[in-house]
Amino acid sequence: MTGWTVLDIEGTTSSTESVHVGLYSFARPRLGPWIDANRDDPAVRAAVEDIGGGTTDEIVKVLHDWMDRDVKATPLKTLQGQIWAAGFAAGELTAHFFPDVAPALRAWHTAGRHLAVFSSGSVSAQRPWFAHTPDGDLSVLVERWFDTVNAGPKREASSYHRIAAELSGTDLLFLSDVPAELDAAAAAGWRTTGLRRPGEPSENADFGLHPVVTSFGELA
């Protein structure tokens, strides 16, 4: 096996609930205190400026609105990622992965397949998510990390062209539960496979011509 397999997270390797309920509920009450305690952090300062400044209460109101509407806004992703990383480091958070994921990733890695992640969540959140799992540290299997900041929107072909250039690969496979993301990857010349996870939001989605599996164990 050669080439790269690039993984989505939410709904693909991990349950949507574990992100929207577990991680979001952890970050929500901590946004204001985190901003106040880290005003001198360049990343926090840039996020606050991107939101438009104002009092902490005003900033948090915007952030909570984005969370309620699941807006993939960079300032929100930055702050959430920092809070989650701190939570994982303190042992307050543990990531969720579907049971078929860890064995498959280890098998692919052993066979020589390169692994990368492309998620709307910030890279600073992706790394600890993979590092703190009930199956051990899976981050050591992943060679590259991409988000909407360093790659671009997940539903635009240009993002997958950008990632392909970074990976310098021609055998590229993208795994996701979102048909529009698979469409964008296919438009950039990638191979694609959809994940139809039971109980997930995309369980009954129309994946069109994309191959579809219900677990990583079904992938050759």
Disulfide bonds with the S-S distance in Angstrom:
none
